[in-house]
Amino acid sequence: MMSEEIKLKKSGSGNFIKIDPRFYVLEKQLLTFSFFNLFLVACIGLLLRSLPFIAGFPLTFKNILHGHSHFAFGGWLMPVILALIMRSFPEIVAKIHFRHWRNLGIIFLFSAYGMLFTFPVTGYALFSVIFSTVSILGGFYLALVCWKAISSTPQKISLQFLFWGLIYFVISSVGPFTTGPLIVMGYKGEPIYFNAIYFYLHFQYNGWFTFIVLALFYRMLEEKGLNTSGRKLLWILNISIVPTFFLSILWMKPPLIFYIIGGTGAAIQLASIFYLWADVKKMKWKLSGIEKLFLLSMIIFCLKIVLQFISSFPTVAAIAFSFRNFIISYLHLVLLGFISLFLVACVIRSHALQFTGNLKRGIHLFLLSLLTTELILVLHAGLAWLGIVLPNYQQALFIFSIFFPVGFLILWKDLQAQFNLNVSRIYPN
C-alpha cells in the first residue's frame, strides 16, 4: 500500500523530495496512452502508404497526412514528454501542484484525439483548428508552470535545456497562429504560407524536441555526478537555431545572403557534435541492451547536424527540395530515429523495464522498419535525380512499413504487462 507521500531521491544530489503518489498513477496512464497513440500513428502512416492501392477511398491523402502529423506531435510526443518530465525532474514536480499535471495530461490527450478525428475528415477547418489551438495552449500552460518552478530551483544544465526548449515551443507557435490570417488574406499556397509552416516545424524539431531530449540526457549524466560540456553545447545550439531556420526557406531559391546565414548557423552547429560526443563518451557505455538505443539516437542526432550543414550549399538544397522523398526521409529520421528512439529508451531506463522478450522484439521491428523505409525513400529520390525509376517502389514502401505498427503494438502490450506485473518495483512504496 502506498503511503500518503513518497520519498523520491532527487537526481544528482543526496536530498530527498516528497512526491504525492498520484503522480505515479498519472505517469503510468500517460505512458500507456502515449504508446498506444504511437501505434495509432503508425497505423495511419501505413494507411497513407496503402492509398495508392485503394480505389475510391473516401478521405483525401492530404487530410489524412495532416491528421497523422498532428496526432504524432500531440498524441505521442507531448504525453510521453510530460510523463518523462514528471519522472526525471522531481524537483520540478514537487513545486507544481498535482492538478496542473493532471490538467496538462487531459488537455494534450483531449486535443490529440480531437485532431485525430477531425483533420482526416475536414482538413484545416473550424474544429480541427480549435483542437490544434488547444494543444498549443496546453504547451503554453506547461511552459508557464515549468518556468515558474525552474526559476526557484538550482540551475542545473538539464533544467536549462528544459527551460530553453519550452521557449522554443512558444516561439514555434507563431507559425500556426499566422497561417489562419494568411489563408483569410488569400496567401494559402504562397511562399509566405509555407514558410510559416516551416517556421513551426523548425522550432519544434530543432528547438523543443531536441532540447527536451538533451535535457533528459544531461539529467542522466547529472545522476552519475559527471562534469559535462553541457553549457557550451546549450549556447552553441541557441546561437545557431535562428540562422539555421533560413535553411528551411532555401526551396524558394532566395538571394545568396540567406544561404550564407543558414550555412553559418549550420557551421556553428557542427561544433556541437564535438561537445556532445565528449559527454556521450563519459557515460562509459557497456554497449549492452538499452544503451545501444541511446547511442544510436545520439549518432542520428549528429548525422542530422551534418545533413543540415550539407543542405546549406545551393546545389544540394536545390536537389533536396526538388525530390520530396529526401525531405520526408530526413523528417522521419529525426522524429523517429533521434527523438522517438531516445524517448522510448528513456522510458525503459527510467522505469526499470526489462529490455528482453517482446519489448526487445518490438524495438527491433521498429528499427527494421525505420532502416528499410529510410533506404527506400532515399534510394527512390536518388535514382529519380539520376532519371531512373525505382521499380515497385510503393509496394516495397508499404510492405516494410507494416513492421512499424506491429512493432509498436508489441511494445505497447509489453509495456502494459510490465507495469501491471512490476508496480511495486516501478512505482516504489
Buried (B, 14 or more C-beta within 10 A) or exposed (E): EBEEEBEBEBBBBEEEBEBBBBBBBBBBBBBBBBBBBBBBBBBBBBBBBBBEEEEEEEBEEEBBBBBBBBBBBBBBBBBBBBBBBBBBBBBBBBBBEBEBBBBBBEBBBBBBBBBBBBBBBBBBEEBBBBBBBBBBEBBEBBBEBBBEBBEEBEEBBBBBBBBBBBBBBBBBBEBBEBBEEBBEEEBEEEEEBBBBBBBBBBBBBBBBBBBBBBBBBBBBBBBEEBEBBBEBBBBBBBBBBBBBBBBBBBBEEBEEEBBEBBBBBBBBBBBBBEBBBEBBEBBEEEEEBBBBBBBBBBBBBBBBBEBBBEBBBEEBBEBBBEBEBBBBBBEBBBBBBBBBBBBBBBBBBBBEBBBEEBBBBBBEBBBBBBEBBBEBBBBBBBBBEEEEEBEEBBEBBBBBBBBBBBBBBBBBBBBBBBBEEBBEEBBBE
